[in-house]
């Protein structure tokens, strides 16, 4: 009788390939999926909803949906828990809420219409 032990195959992962934080994982995932115009807005002092808001664009509804789904999978497999995804059926604007990082993935036309960058990247200096 032969005993077969299953050993999980681990890809060649260097320490640099494993993101140190959820924010780094999000940025790497979007880069891997060829997101366009990725920006990260630190929300410290602006809002308590998250630490970072990341905004990115995809070329089509298919790419937007795929990027969001892969991001949610990578967050889960990275040990950061489950993400909540909104807007996947239409995929014009998909929100991935990962807790400390909120990600908005848009088609370019929809992104320019809502212009979240302008709304959230306001100056820390007081008016006047």
N, C-alpha and C positions, 0 to 999 in steps of 0.2 A: 504494500500500500504506500503510495507516494503522497506526501503532504505538500500541498501547494500553498505558499503564503503570498498574498497579494501585497505588493509594495507599490504605493502610489508613485507614479512617474512625476518627478518635479523637473520643470523646465530649468534650463541653466539660468538661474536668477542670481545676479550679483547684488550686493547690498545696495548699490545705487539704483537698481531696478525696482526695489520695493519702496514706495513712497512713505516718507516719514509722517505725513499728515494727510488728513482727508482733503485738504485744499490742494496739496501737491498731486494727489491721486486724480482729482477732478481735472486739473490742468493737463496732466499727462494723458489722461483718457481722451480729452478733447483734441489734444495735439495728435495723438495716434490716429484718431478718426478724421483728421484733416478739417477740423472746424476752422472757420474763417473769423477774423477780427475778434479774437478772444480778449476780453478785458476782465480784470478782477478788481472789485471795489471793496476795500476794507470797510466794514460797517461799525467798527469800534467808535463809540461816541455818537453815532448817527442813528442806530437802531439796535434793539435787543433781539430781533428776530433771528439773527445769525451773525457769525463772525465775518463772513465774506459773501458777496454776491458775485457770481461769475456770469457773464453774458457772452454768448457766442452765436455765430450764424452757420447755417448749413445751406447748401446750394439748392436743395429741393425738399419737399415734404418727406420723401423717403429717407434722405440723409439725416434730416432733423430727428425723425422717429428712431432711426437706427442708432444714432449717437446717444440719444437719451436712454434707450434700452440697454445698450452696452455699458453706459456710465452707471446705471443702477446695478447691473450685474457686477461690475468691477468694485463698486462700493461695498456690496454684500460680501464678495469673495475676499476683499481686502480687510474684512473684519470690522467694518464701520456700521454694520446693521443694515436694516432695510430702508429704502428711500421711498418717498411718496412721489408718484408721477401724475401730473395733470396735463391734459391737452393732447394726449397721444393719438386719439382717433383722427383729428384734423391735421395735426402736426405742423401747423403754421407757427405756433408758439407752444413749446413744451417746457413745463416747469418740473425740475427734479429737486425735491426738498430732501436734503440729506442731513438736516439738523443744523450743524454748524456752518454748512455751506449750502446756499441756495443757488441753483443753476437755471438760467433761462436760455433755451436754445430756440432761435428764430429762423424763419426764412428772412432774407435781407429786406424785402419790402415791408414785412410786418415789423421788423426791428426798427426800421427808420420811422415808421408811423408812431410807435409807442415811445421811442427814444428814452428808454429807462436810464441810459447812461447820464443824460442831463438831469433827470429827476433825482438820482441817487449820488451822483458825484459832486454834489454841491460843496462849496468851499467851507472849511472849518472856521473861517474868519466871520465875525459878526457883520451884519449889514451896517453901513454908514460909517 
